[in-house]
């Protein structure tokens, strides 16, 4: 069984989103830092977006792995396309 690429990508984006969100929460009251972005805590919001994207990728990857595991095993001839 092969590893679905969405699983490690989902874990990476989720971790990056958590780190960015934590930084956004830690610097939430810093008006000087967020002055160029009109006072919007872009670190927090983009961290949440990255976390949601990563979680979605991870869930779809796990669901795909589960569907592959439920398929009946193929014979050697059908794998080669004969």
N, CA and C atoms as an extended XYZ file, in Angstrom:
246
Properties=species:S:1:pos:R:3:atomname:S:1:resname:S:1:resid:I:1 pbc="F F F"
N         0.851       -1.172        0.000 N   UNK     1
C         0.000        0.000        0.000 CA  UNK     1
C         0.896        1.234        0.000 C   UNK     1
N         0.573        2.194       -0.863 N   UNK     2
C         1.387        3.407       -0.958 CA  UNK     2
C         0.823        4.494       -0.050 C   UNK     2
N         1.695        5.412        0.314 N   UNK     3
C         1.301        6.518        1.173 CA  UNK     3
C         0.723        7.633        0.334 C   UNK     3
N        -0.430        8.119        0.704 N   UNK     4
C        -1.059        9.228        0.005 CA  UNK     4
C        -0.311       10.509        0.344 C   UNK     4
N         0.026       11.295       -0.656 N   UNK     5
C         0.801       12.516       -0.457 CA  UNK     5
C         0.041       13.555        0.361 C   UNK     5
N        -1.283       13.455        0.405 N   UNK     6
C        -2.075       14.424        1.162 CA  UNK     6
C        -1.869       14.292        2.668 C   UNK     6
N        -1.462       13.129        3.146 N   UNK     7
C        -1.280       12.932        4.581 CA  UNK     7
C        -0.088       13.732        5.110 C   UNK     7
N         1.127       13.571        4.555 N   UNK     8
C         2.230       14.393        5.075 CA  UNK     8
C         2.057       15.881        4.777 C   UNK     8
N         1.453       16.216        3.629 N   UNK     9
C         1.198       17.627        3.342 CA  UNK     9
C         0.205       18.213        4.343 C   UNK     9
N        -0.810       17.463        4.664 N   UNK    10
C        -1.789       17.923        5.646 CA  UNK    10
C        -1.170       18.130        7.014 C   UNK    10
N        -0.278       17.212        7.395 N   UNK    11
C         0.392       17.367        8.695 CA  UNK    11
C         1.298       18.596        8.688 C   UNK    11
N         2.006       18.823        7.574 N   UNK    12
C         2.908       19.970        7.489 CA  UNK    12
C         2.134       21.284        7.546 C   UNK    12
N         1.063       21.412        6.752 N   UNK    13
C         0.295       22.644        6.746 CA  UNK    13
C        -0.420       22.864        8.081 C   UNK    13
N        -0.884       21.793        8.712 N   UNK    14
C        -1.532       21.936       10.020 CA  UNK    14
C        -0.543       22.428       11.069 C   UNK    14
N         0.657       21.870       11.060 N   UNK    15
C         1.675       22.306       12.006 CA  UNK    15
C         2.071       23.754       11.756 C   UNK    15
N         2.272       24.118       10.508 N   UNK    16
C         2.614       25.490       10.175 CA  UNK    16
C         1.489       26.445       10.569 C   UNK    16
N         0.258       26.039       10.349 N   UNK    17
C        -0.887       26.855       10.740 CA  UNK    17
C        -0.983       27.036       12.246 C   UNK    17
N        -0.692       25.980       13.002 N   UNK    18
C        -0.715       26.099       14.462 CA  UNK    18
C         0.367       27.051       14.953 C   UNK    18
N         1.558       26.963       14.367 N   UNK    19
C         2.654       27.845       14.767 CA  UNK    19
C         2.315       29.298       14.443 C   UNK    19
N         1.812       29.543       13.245 N   UNK    20
C         1.477       30.901       12.839 CA  UNK    20
C         0.320       31.454       13.667 C   UNK    20
N        -0.657       30.638       13.968 N   UNK    21
C        -1.775       31.077       14.815 CA  UNK    21
C        -1.306       31.391       16.230 C   UNK    21
N        -0.424       30.573       16.760 N   UNK    22
C         0.105       30.837       18.105 CA  UNK    22
C         0.877       32.147       18.126 C   UNK    22
N         1.660       32.414       17.078 N   UNK    23
C         2.373       33.680       16.998 CA  UNK    23
C         1.387       34.846       16.899 C   UNK    23
N         0.329       34.655       16.133 N   UNK    24
C        -0.692       35.691       16.019 CA  UNK    24
C        -1.394       35.961       17.332 C   UNK    24
N        -1.663       34.915       18.093 N   UNK    25
C        -2.286       35.101       19.403 CA  UNK    25
C        -1.331       35.781       20.388 C   UNK    25
N        -0.045       35.419       20.302 N   UNK    26
C         0.938       35.997       21.218 CA  UNK    26
C         1.178       37.476       20.928 C   UNK    26
N         1.014       37.891       19.682 N   UNK    27
C         1.269       39.286       19.312 CA  UNK    27
C        -0.024       40.030       18.997 C   UNK    27
N        -1.123       39.580       19.521 N   UNK    28
C        -2.434       40.135       19.194 CA  UNK    28
C        -2.566       41.607       19.557 C   UNK    28
N        -2.009       42.052       20.651 N   UNK    29
C        -2.174       43.437       21.087 CA  UNK    29
C        -1.115       44.388       20.557 C   UNK    29
N        -0.214       43.938       19.724 N   UNK    30
C         0.873       44.759       19.218 CA  UNK    30
C         0.398       45.589       18.030 C   UNK    30
N         0.015       46.843       18.298 N   UNK    31
C        -0.517       47.710       17.247 CA  UNK    31
C         0.560       48.097       16.239 C   UNK    31
N         1.799       48.235       16.711 N   UNK    32
C         2.889       48.639       15.823 CA  UNK    32
C         3.193       47.544       14.786 C   UNK    32
N         3.103       46.287       15.194 N   UNK    33
C         3.379       45.176       14.294 CA  UNK    33
C         2.327       45.069       13.194 C   UNK    33
N         1.070       45.329       13.548 N   UNK    34
C        -0.017       45.152       12.597 CA  UNK    34
C        -0.498       46.457       11.971 C   UNK    34
N         0.259       47.541       12.125 N   UNK    35
C        -0.102       48.814       11.498 CA  UNK    35
C        -0.090       48.723        9.971 C   UNK    35
N         0.898       48.073        9.347 N   UNK    36
C         0.871       47.980        7.867 CA  UNK    36
C        -0.319       47.194        7.321 C   UNK    36
N        -0.900       46.329        8.114 N   UNK    37
C        -2.043       45.532        7.655 CA  UNK    37
C        -3.359       46.088        8.198 C   UNK    37
N        -3.380       47.397        8.467 N   UNK    38
C        -4.577       48.108        8.937 CA  UNK    38
C        -5.114       47.549       10.256 C   UNK    38
N        -4.212       47.049       11.089 N   UNK    39
C        -4.588       46.551       12.402 CA  UNK    39
C        -5.151       45.141       12.410 C   UNK    39
N        -5.132       44.473       11.275 N   UNK    40
C        -5.657       43.102       11.184 CA  UNK    40
C        -4.544       42.127       11.550 C   UNK    40
N        -4.850       41.196       12.425 N   UNK    41
C        -3.875       40.185       12.851 CA  UNK    41
C        -3.778       39.113       11.770 C   UNK    41
N        -2.988       39.418       10.730 N   UNK    42
C        -2.898       38.507        9.586 CA  UNK    42
C        -2.250       37.188        9.964 C   UNK    42
N        -1.371       37.184       10.945 N   UNK    43
C        -0.745       35.930       11.366 CA  UNK    43
C        -1.783       34.973       11.927 C   UNK    43
N        -2.669       35.479       12.736 N   UNK    44
C        -3.719       34.641       13.308 CA  UNK    44
C        -4.652       34.118       12.224 C   UNK    44
N        -5.126       34.999       11.341 N   UNK    45
C        -6.100       34.590       10.341 CA  UNK    45
C        -5.509       33.643        9.312 C   UNK    45
N        -4.294       33.935        8.813 N   UNK    46
C        -3.686       33.031        7.851 CA  UNK    46
C        -3.246       31.727        8.510 C   UNK    46
N        -2.903       31.776        9.782 N   UNK    47
C        -2.602       30.542       10.505 CA  UNK    47
C        -3.820       29.644       10.586 C   UNK    47
N        -4.980       30.243       10.824 N   UNK    48
C        -6.214       29.454       10.861 CA  UNK    48
C        -6.561       28.894        9.489 C   UNK    48
N        -6.315       29.685        8.436 N   UNK    49
C        -6.559       29.206        7.071 CA  UNK    49
C        -5.638       28.032        6.748 C   UNK    49
N        -4.353       28.159        7.074 N   UNK    50
C        -3.410       27.075        6.814 CA  UNK    50
C        -3.756       25.829        7.623 C   UNK    50
N        -4.178       26.020        8.868 N   UNK    51
C        -4.571       24.885        9.695 CA  UNK    51
C        -5.785       24.171        9.102 C   UNK    51
N        -6.780       24.936        8.668 N   UNK    52
C        -7.982       24.339        8.081 CA  UNK    52
C        -7.637       23.605        6.781 C   UNK    52
N        -6.774       24.194        5.958 N   UNK    53
C        -6.354       23.546        4.721 CA  UNK    53
C        -5.610       22.242        5.019 C   UNK    53
N        -4.692       22.285        5.977 N   UNK    54
C        -3.935       21.097        6.340 CA  UNK    54
C        -4.823       20.000        6.894 C   UNK    54
N        -5.764       20.389        7.725 N   UNK    55
C        -6.692       19.403        8.288 CA  UNK    55
C        -7.546       18.767        7.189 C   UNK    55
N        -7.975       19.571        6.229 N   UNK    56
C        -8.757       19.052        5.113 CA  UNK    56
C        -7.938       18.067        4.284 C   UNK    56
N        -6.694       18.437        3.981 N   UNK    57
C        -5.820       17.542        3.220 CA  UNK    57
C        -5.602       16.228        3.972 C   UNK    57
N        -5.363       16.316        5.274 N   UNK    58
C        -5.118       15.129        6.074 CA  UNK    58
C        -6.339       14.215        6.092 C   UNK    58
N        -7.520       14.794        6.275 N   UNK    59
C        -8.749       13.995        6.329 CA  UNK    59
C        -9.016       13.317        4.988 C   UNK    59
N        -8.846       14.065        3.884 N   UNK    60
C        -9.058       13.451        2.569 CA  UNK    60
C        -8.017       12.374        2.288 C   UNK    60
N        -6.793       12.560        2.724 N   UNK    61
C        -5.764       11.541        2.551 CA  UNK    61
C        -6.078       10.277        3.327 C   UNK    61
N        -6.518       10.438        4.569 N   UNK    62
C        -6.894        9.271        5.378 CA  UNK    62
C        -8.099        8.560        4.776 C   UNK    62
N        -9.050        9.340        4.275 N   UNK    63
C       -10.238        8.736        3.669 CA  UNK    63
C        -9.858        7.955        2.409 C   UNK    63
N        -8.928        8.502        1.627 N   UNK    64
C        -8.458        7.801        0.435 CA  UNK    64
C        -7.728        6.521        0.786 C   UNK    64
N        -6.915        6.549        1.844 N   UNK    65
C        -6.218        5.340        2.282 CA  UNK    65
C        -7.215        4.276        2.736 C   UNK    65
N        -8.264        4.721        3.418 N   UNK    66
C        -9.279        3.772        3.894 CA  UNK    66
C       -10.018        3.141        2.723 C   UNK    66
N       -10.325        3.942        1.701 N   UNK    67
C       -11.009        3.411        0.528 CA  UNK    67
C       -10.126        2.436       -0.233 C   UNK    67
N        -8.819        2.713       -0.311 N   UNK    68
C        -7.906        1.787       -0.969 CA  UNK    68
C        -7.791        0.473       -0.215 C   UNK    68
N        -7.819        0.546        1.109 N   UNK    69
C        -7.710       -0.666        1.917 CA  UNK    69
C        -8.953       -1.545        1.783 C   UNK    69
N       -10.091       -0.941        1.478 N   UNK    70
C       -11.334       -1.692        1.363 CA  UNK    70
C       -11.512       -2.335       -0.009 C   UNK    70
N       -10.687       -1.965       -0.998 N   UNK    71
C       -10.798       -2.564       -2.330 CA  UNK    71
C       -10.354       -4.017       -2.289 C   UNK    71
N       -10.983       -4.846       -3.102 N   UNK    72
C       -10.546       -6.253       -3.150 CA  UNK    72
C        -9.159       -6.331       -3.782 C   UNK    72
N        -8.371       -7.308       -3.367 N   UNK    73
C        -7.029       -7.443       -3.952 CA  UNK    73
C        -7.124       -7.816       -5.420 C   UNK    73
N        -6.190       -7.277       -6.207 N   UNK    74
C        -6.180       -7.533       -7.644 CA  UNK    74
C        -5.228       -8.676       -7.959 C   UNK    74
N        -5.470       -9.306       -9.084 N   UNK    75
C        -4.529      -10.337       -9.527 CA  UNK    75
C        -3.357       -9.660      -10.216 C   UNK    75
N        -2.278      -10.388      -10.413 N   UNK    76
C        -1.094       -9.830      -11.030 CA  UNK    76
C        -1.327       -9.377      -12.461 C   UNK    76
N        -2.220      -10.075      -13.193 N   UNK    77
C        -2.466       -9.725      -14.587 CA  UNK    77
C        -3.176       -8.375      -14.721 C   UNK    77
N        -4.120       -8.090      -13.837 N   UNK    78
C        -4.846       -6.829      -13.943 CA  UNK    78
C        -3.986       -5.662      -13.516 C   UNK    78
N        -2.992       -5.872      -12.666 N   UNK    79
C        -2.107       -4.795      -12.269 CA  UNK    79
C        -1.228       -4.344      -13.428 C   UNK    79
N        -0.880       -5.283      -14.286 N   UNK    80
C        -0.021       -4.944      -15.422 CA  UNK    80
C        -0.830       -4.398      -16.600 C   UNK    80
N        -2.116       -4.380      -16.468 N   UNK    81
C        -2.966       -3.840      -17.519 CA  UNK    81
C        -3.328       -4.822      -18.603 C   UNK    81
N        -3.202       -6.130      -18.374 N   UNK    82
C        -3.558       -7.142      -19.370 CA  UNK    82
C        -5.000       -7.527      -19.252 C   UNK    82
